[in-house]
Amino acid sequence: MDLRPITDKQKSQYNKFVTHVIQSWEWGEARKSLGTPVLRYGLYKNGKLSKVFQLTLHKIPFTNKYVGYLPKGPAPDKNLADALLKIGKENNCAFVKVEPDIEVTGNKTQVTSKFIKSPKPLFTKYNFVLDLTKSEEELLKNLHPKTRYNIKIAQKHGVQVEERVDDEAFKIYLKLYFETTKRQGYHGHNETYHRKVWETLRASDMARLLITTYKDQSLTAWVLLNFKNTLYYLYGGSSKIHPEVMANNLVCWEAIKLGKKMGLKYFNMWGAANTPDPVPSDPYYGFHRFKQGYGGKLVEYIGTYDLVFNWPIYLAFTAIDKLMPLKVFLLKLFKK
């Protein structure tokens, strides 16, 4: 395999190969606008392009080393490992983290021994994906009875859901998003990150908002991305007022209907718990059960792997988990 950088002239060709919005050219441009180094490469076989990917570089504090991050890319086989070994050494990486967009199937995916199983993923191992080629009647029938009931409650209360792409709608989203992160105590990306991603993908007609209102109050806002044949639920925020009107249930159902209206085949719900059957004490339990109610397929991915170049720094980096949850640290690192 011959490794070569992908040029700007190859944008259209590049996007034909990738399978997830995170690997799209447009997502890479959003990361560039945040000052994050983005590297795009192609692997050629007999002079013909056969595989492409993009990764970002993130400086490790107090060192001169970087972490390479390749989310939702190709299988971690020998060809990818050889390519990343070259790229990692050229870019002074301590390690490269990969989270392939590869599902677990009956045919075992080849993961070369050069990669090690990562102790800390960023994406969850499981996800719900809904088949939008089914009729609306069939999709409604496949909902969990409680989910279907909650949707009817929202409709009965007169909750409105509107698709919007204007700046005022984005301000509503930001307000609700940060209200939610504060209320639930989790670490999200900052306003600059959200704004750059939104502006870049909206400009390519790949981003839109769904906002629910009740009695002139905005209750829920979701950012939805579309790439190729898939609609993605990216981020969302909600108000704590009027939980009785079930606005969150309605916005998800309207997202499904929007995906069908756009002629898309799948609705990717962006994640689930890290186990197929979480217990109530699992921090992802509510998150998982909510999405499960929409009748999507629970997909399992092959997981997260690291390709290590500098073991002392890698082990020290991983050990930070004893002082701070590594996912929090990585989120802080990868949003820069």
N, C-alpha and C positions, 0 to 999 in steps of 0.2 A: 504493500500500500504506500502511496506517495502522498505526503502531507503538504498541503499548500494553504496559504491564507485565502479567505474569500474576499473578493473585491466588491465595491459598491455596485458595479455593473452586474453582479451576479445575484442581486437581491431577489428577483422573481424566482430564479432557479433555486436559490437557497430555501425560500419559503415552501417550495414544492416538496422538499425532503423532510422538513421537521414535522413533528406530530403534535406538538403542544404549544399553546400561546406563549408560554414562558421562553420557548426557544425561537419564537418568531423574530424576524428582523426588527419589527416595530418595538417589541419589548426591549430588545438590545439598545435601540435608540433612546428609549426612555431611561434606561440605566446610564447611558452615556451622558444624557442631559443632567444627571445628578453628579457627574464627575467621576463615575465608576469606570475603570478601564474595562472594555469589552473586547474580547478576542474571538474572531470567527474563523473557522477552518473547514476545509474539505478534505476528505480522503479519496484518492483516485486509484482506480484499479484498471490497468492497461490503458491509461490515459483518459478514462471516463470517470466522472464524479459518481461516487457510490454512497457517500455518507457525509453529513455536515453536522456541525454543532457550534454553539457559542458558549463561552464561559466568562465569568467576571473575576477580577482580581481585587483582593481586600487586604490592606496592610495590617499586619499583626502588630499591635501596640508594643513599644519598647524593643522592637527588633527591626532588622532590615528585610524581613521575610514577608511573604504574602501567602494567603490562602486562595486557591483557585476553586471556584464553585461552578459546577455544571449540572443544573437542575433539569429534569424532564427531557434528557437527551437519549442517545442510543445505548445499546447494551454494552456493559463493561467487559468487552471481550479483549483478546490480545491486541487487535488492531487499535482499539481505543486506548488501551494501556500504553502501547508503544508511542502513540501520538502524544498522549498527555505527559509521558516521561520526558519527551523532547520539549514540549511547551513549558512544563513545570521548571525544568532546569534553565531554560532560556529566560524565564521570568522570575527567577529567584523565589520559587514557591517552597514552603515547608511541607505542604501537602495539597492535594486536590480532592475535593469532595464531590461525588457524583450521586445523583438521585434519578436513575433511569426511568423513562416513561415506558416501562416494560412490565406487563402483567404476568403474574404467575399462571402458568398453563400446564397441561399434561406433558408438554415437551420441555424438558429442563433447559433453562437459559444458561448458556456458557458464561461463567464469570471467571475470568482468568485469576490465577493465584497471586498475581501482582497486586490486586486490590485486597484490602481487608474489610471485614464487616465493620461499619462505623458504629461507635458506641452511642452516637447522638444524631438522629435525623432532624431535618428541618420540616420536610413534608411527612405527613402521616403515611403509614404503610397501606392503609385502606382508604377507599373512597367510594362514594355513591355516584353512579352514572346512569342517567335515565334515557331510555330509548324514545326519542321524539317522533319516530316514524309511526308509532301507534296512534290510533284515533284519539281524539279528546275524550270520547266516551270511555274508551278502554283505559286511558290514563286515569281518569276520574275513578273508575271502578277499582283500579289497582292501589288507590290510596288506602292507608290505614283508616279504619272507620272513625277513629278519634280525629285524625287529620281532616278528613272530609267533613266531619261535624263542625270543626273549628272554622273551616273555610266558609261554611254556610252561616255561622254566627257572624263573621266579619261582613259578609254580604248583607245579612239581615240588618246589621247596624248601619249600613250605608257607607262603609269604609271605601274610599276611592283610591285607585292605583293609577299613577300616570307615568308614562315613559317620557323622560326629559334628558336634554343634553346641554342646557343653558347654564351659565355661570351661577345664577341664583340657586339652581337646584344642587349644584356642586357644593355651595356653601351650606345648604341644608344637610347634605350628606356628611360633610366634615364635622358639623356640630353634633350630629347624632352618633357618628363614629367615635369621637373623643368622649362623649358622654358615656358610651358603652364601655370603652377601655377603662375609664376611670371607675365606673361602677363595678365592673367585673375584675378589676385589678390585674389586667394583663398588659404586656408591653407590645405596642404596635409601632408601625412606622410613623414618622413625623409628617407634618402638613406638607412640607416641601416635597417629600417622596410621593405622597398621594396626588399632589397637584401635577407633578411632572408626568407621572404615569397616566393620569387622566387626560392631560392636554395632548400628550403624544399619541395615545391610542384613539382618542376622540377625533383627532385630525385625520386619521386613517379610517374613520367610520368603524372602529373596532370596540368602542366603549359607549355605554349608555347607562342611565340611572332609572331605577324604578322607585317611586316615592309614594308612600301611602299617606292619606290625610283623613282625619276624622274631626268634624266640627272645626274646620279651618286650622287644625294643628297637624304638623308633620310628625308621624309616629315611627316610620321605618324608611330607610333608604338603602338600596342595594346597588353596588357597582357590578355591571355585567359586561363581560368581554366576549366577543365573537371572533373566532379564527377558523378558517376552513369550514368544516361542517359541524362545529361544536360551539355551544354557548357555555360560558364559564361564569359561575358565581364567584367573584373575587373577594370583595369586602362588603361589610354591611354594618349598619348602626341602627339602634332603636331607642325610643324614649321609654321611660319607665311608667309614663302616665297611660291610662286607659288600657291596661293589659286585658281587660274583659272583652275588648272588641276583636281580639285575635288578628291584629294587623299583620303580624309576622307570618302567619299561616297563609294569608291571602297573597302577600307579595311573592311568596315562593310559587304558588299556583299560577299567578300571573306571569312569572318569569318563564314557567314551562310553556304557557300559551304563547308568549312572545317568541320563544325559540321555534315553536311550530310555525308561527306566522312568518318568521324569517326564512323558513324552509330548511332549517338545520336538522341534523340527525340525532345529536346527543346533547344532553345537559349535564355538564361536569360540575359536581357540587363541591369540588376543591378539597375534600378531606372527610375523614371520619375518625373514630377512635383507633388506637393502634392494636386493637383486638376485635375480632368479629362480633363478640358478644360481651360488651363492657358491663361491669357491675355498677350500681348506683354511686359507689365511692370514686369511680373513675372520673377524673376532671373533664374528660371528653364525653361523659355519659349523655348529658342533655343535648349537646351538639350532635351526637350520633343519632339519638332517638328522634330528634326533630327531622333530620334528613331522611332517616329510615322510613318515616311516615309517608313519603312520596312515592314509594314503590320502586325505587331505582335498584339496579344491580350493585351488590357490594363487590367491588373490585379489589383484588390484592396485588400490590406491586412487589417486585423482587427485593426492594429495600434500598438502603443507603450504604455506599462504600467509599473508602478513602484510599488514595494512592499516596504513600508517604515517602518524602525525600529526606526530611530531617527529623529523626526520631526524638531527640531531646526536646526540640521545640514542640513537636506534635504531642508528646506525652505531657509536657508542661501546659500546653494549651488545653488539652483534655482534662487535666487535673483541676482547672478553674471551676469545673462543675461542683467541686467540693465547697467552693466559696460562693458561687453564683450559678443558678441554672444555666448550663451551657447554651441552651436555646436562646435565652435572653441575651447572653453575651454575643452569640452569633447574629441575632437580629440587629443588635447595636452595630456589629461589625459590618454586616452585609448591607445595611441601609446607607452606608457612607459611600 
